[in-house]
Amino acid sequence: MSRTGVDKMSKLRVTARVQLMKEIVDLLSVLTEEAKLVWKENGLHIKVVDGSRFSLLSATIGDACFETYEVEPVEIGLELGKLRGFLSVFEPSDLVELEQNQKDAINVRVGAVHRIIRVLDDTSTISKAKRPQLLPGSRATIDTSKFLKALILVRSIAELVDLRLDSNQMSVSSKVSPTNSVNVRFDAGELSELVAPNPTQSTYSLQFLYPLIIKLASGLTDSVTLEFNNNFPLIITWNSNDGGVSWEFFLASRVPKRDTEQ
């Protein structure tokens, strides 16, 4: 598999399974419709933030995930919807080729089908994403489908979720009022990992967390690792494609306003 040596007319020529590119586009689309793809000699790097800057999603896709990878370092800004719509009609195992041989567009090919997509003229208009520096916190690794079921139950009554960890368990809950609450508990034996030196609690919005976990539970990853401190941002990490793709999701904590019964 060729890694370098792109001709002078092209800074980018890569081939990947449609499944990989759909995964990247679908997950980024949870937060934004525009993304800057940073192609480096060792792989693709992406960071995006939502418009309110409450959440950040980053991905590192190693060059080994691609069937062919011929790249000179280049940054390309794309409207994700255009690529998502094109990929939606193909099978996950189909091969898609992306090539940039002109400054303002990329060529996307699957078999005999050819699509030209205009790139964004100015990537500086895309919200800059900076990884927050956080202190290590308590963490737990949980089955993605179990975590999704808990979020579904919480979302049935509220738009905020309380996460709690101690040395014995993890809980996913919300309390709207004394007579309207839900609490899903996972004992240590149900978790792949549980590290909680001290009891930890924080509250987060489901606006981006819920749709992200829905996509992950569709088969993209079997488990996710959650890490947070008291009233600090949440970090969720996972790997996909046999470890070739590393993801990080950051979500700011929220101070909930609870309704109380009179």
C-alpha positions in Angstrom: 0.0 0.0 0.0 1.5 3.3 -1.1 1.9 5.9 1.6 3.6 8.8 -0.1 4.7 10.1 -3.5 1.7 11.9 -4.6 2.2 13.6 -8.0 2.5 17.3 -8.3 -1.1 17.7 -9.5 -2.5 16.0 -6.4 -1.9 16.4 -2.7 -4.4 13.8 -1.8 -5.4 10.4 -3.2 -6.8 7.9 -0.7 -9.1 4.9 -0.9 -11.2 3.6 2.0 -14.2 1.4 2.7 -17.4 3.3 2.5 -18.1 2.1 6.1 -15.1 4.0 7.4 -15.9 7.3 5.7 -19.6 7.0 6.7 -18.5 6.5 10.3 -16.4 9.6 10.3 -18.9 11.8 8.6 -21.9 10.5 10.6 -20.2 11.1 14.0 -18.8 14.5 13.1 -22.3 15.5 11.9 -23.6 15.1 15.5 -21.9 18.3 16.4 -21.5 20.3 13.1 -22.1 20.4 9.4 -18.6 21.8 8.5 -15.3 20.2 9.3 -11.7 20.7 8.6 -9.9 17.4 7.6 -6.2 17.5 8.3 -4.4 14.9 6.2 -0.9 14.1 7.5 1.6 11.5 6.4 0.6 9.2 9.2 -3.2 9.6 8.9 -6.2 11.8 9.1 -6.8 14.2 12.1 -10.1 16.0 12.8 -11.4 18.2 15.6 -14.9 19.8 15.6 -16.9 21.7 18.1 -20.6 22.5 18.2 -21.9 26.0 17.7 -22.4 26.7 21.4 -18.9 25.3 22.1 -20.2 23.0 24.9 -18.8 19.9 23.2 -15.8 18.8 21.1 -15.2 15.6 19.1 -11.8 14.6 17.8 -10.6 11.6 15.8 -7.3 10.2 14.7 -7.6 7.8 11.8 -4.3 6.0 11.1 -3.1 5.5 7.6 -3.4 1.7 8.0 -7.2 2.1 8.0 -7.1 3.1 4.3 -6.7 0.8 1.4 -4.4 3.2 -0.3 -3.0 6.4 1.2 -1.0 8.9 -0.9 -0.8 12.2 0.9 1.2 15.4 1.1 0.1 17.2 4.2 -3.0 19.2 3.4 -6.1 20.7 5.1 -9.5 20.4 3.4 -12.7 22.0 4.6 -15.9 20.2 3.7 -19.7 20.5 4.1 -20.4 17.1 5.6 -23.9 16.8 4.3 -22.6 16.7 0.7 -20.3 13.7 1.4 -22.9 12.1 3.7 -25.5 12.2 1.0 -23.2 10.7 -1.6 -22.0 7.8 0.6 -25.5 6.9 1.7 -26.4 5.0 -1.5 -23.4 2.6 -1.4 -22.7 -0.6 0.5 -20.3 -0.5 3.6 -17.8 -2.7 1.8 -17.6 -0.6 -1.3 -14.4 1.3 -1.9 -14.5 5.1 -2.1 -11.6 7.2 -3.5 -11.0 10.8 -2.6 -8.6 12.8 -4.7 -7.8 16.5 -4.7 -6.2 17.6 -8.0 -7.6 21.1 -8.0 -7.6 23.7 -5.2 -11.3 24.3 -4.9 -12.7 20.7 -5.1 -12.2 17.1 -4.4 -13.2 14.1 -6.6 -15.1 11.3 -4.9 -15.5 8.0 -6.8 -17.2 4.8 -6.0 -16.8 2.4 -8.9 -18.1 4.2 -12.0 -19.8 6.9 -10.0 -18.0 10.2 -9.8 -18.9 13.2 -7.7 -17.1 16.5 -7.5 -17.5 18.3 -4.2 -16.5 21.9 -3.7 -14.3 22.5 -0.7 -14.7 25.4 1.7 -12.7 28.4 0.5 -11.7 29.5 4.0 -11.3 27.0 6.7 -10.7 29.8 9.3 -14.4 30.3 9.4 -14.8 26.8 11.0 -14.9 27.0 14.7 -11.4 26.3 16.1 -11.4 23.3 18.4 -8.9 23.2 21.2 -8.6 20.2 23.5 -9.2 21.2 27.1 -6.6 20.3 29.6 -8.3 18.4 32.4 -7.2 16.8 35.6 -7.5 13.0 35.7 -10.8 11.9 37.2 -12.8 8.9 38.1 -13.6 6.6 35.1 -15.6 3.6 34.1 -15.8 1.5 30.9 -19.3 0.4 30.1 -21.0 -1.6 27.3 -22.3 0.9 24.8 -25.7 -0.6 24.4 -26.2 -0.7 28.2 -25.2 3.0 28.4 -27.7 3.8 25.6 -30.6 2.1 27.4 -29.9 4.1 30.5 -29.8 7.4 28.5 -33.1 6.5 26.8 -34.8 6.1 30.2 -33.3 9.4 31.4 -34.3 11.2 28.2 -37.9 10.1 28.7 -38.2 12.6 31.6 -35.4 15.1 31.2 -32.8 16.7 29.0 -30.1 16.5 31.6 -28.4 13.4 33.0 -26.6 13.0 36.3 -23.6 10.7 36.2 -22.2 9.3 39.5 -19.3 7.0 40.3 -18.0 5.5 43.5 -15.8 2.4 44.2 -18.9 0.1 44.0 -21.0 1.4 41.1 -21.9 3.8 38.4 -25.3 5.4 38.2 -27.1 7.2 35.3 -30.0 9.2 36.6 -32.2 12.3 36.6 -34.6 13.8 39.1 -37.2 16.3 37.9 -39.2 16.2 41.1 -39.7 13.9 44.1 -42.3 12.0 42.1 -40.6 12.0 38.7 -37.2 10.5 38.6 -35.2 7.6 37.1 -32.0 5.9 38.3 -30.1 3.2 36.4 -27.3 1.6 38.5 -24.4 -0.5 37.2 -22.5 -2.5 39.8 -18.7 -2.8 39.5 -19.1 -6.3 38.1 -21.1 -5.0 35.2 -18.3 -2.6 34.2 -15.1 -3.5 32.3 -13.3 -0.9 34.4 -14.1 1.2 37.4 -11.7 3.6 39.0 -13.1 6.0 41.6 -10.8 7.1 44.4 -13.6 9.4 45.7 -17.3 9.6 44.9 -17.8 11.7 41.8 -20.9 13.4 40.4 -21.6 15.8 37.5 -24.5 16.8 35.3 -24.6 16.9 31.5 -26.9 17.9 28.6 -28.2 15.1 26.4 -28.4 17.4 23.4 -25.2 15.9 21.8 -24.5 13.0 24.1 -27.7 11.1 23.3 -27.4 11.1 19.5 -23.7 10.3 19.7 -24.3 7.2 21.8 -27.1 6.1 19.5 -24.7 6.0 16.6 -22.0 4.3 18.6 -24.4 1.6 19.8 -25.4 0.8 16.2 -22.2 -1.3 16.0 -19.4 1.2 15.8 -17.9 0.2 19.2 -18.7 -2.4 21.9 -17.7 -0.2 24.9 -16.9 3.4 25.8 -14.8 4.8 28.7 -16.3 7.7 30.7 -14.1 10.0 32.8 -15.1 13.0 34.9 -14.6 15.0 38.1 -17.2 16.7 40.3 -18.9 19.3 38.1 -16.2 19.0 35.5 -16.4 18.2 31.8 -17.0 14.6 30.7 -14.5 12.8 28.5 -15.7 9.8 26.5 -13.1 7.7 24.6 -13.4 4.7 22.3 -11.7 2.9 19.5 -13.1 1.5 16.3 -11.9 -0.3 13.2 -9.8 -2.8 15.1 -8.1 0.0 17.1 -7.1 2.0 14.0 -9.4 4.9 14.8 -9.2 6.7 18.2 -12.0 9.0 19.3 -12.4 11.6 22.1 -15.6 13.4 23.0 -15.6 16.3 25.5 -18.8 17.7 27.0 -19.1 20.6 29.4 -20.9 20.1 32.7 -24.2 21.7 33.5 -25.7 23.1 36.7 -29.3 21.8 36.4 -32.3 23.8 37.4 -34.7 21.4 39.1 -38.4 21.9 39.4 -39.8 21.1 42.8 -43.3 20.1 43.8 -45.1 22.5 46.2 
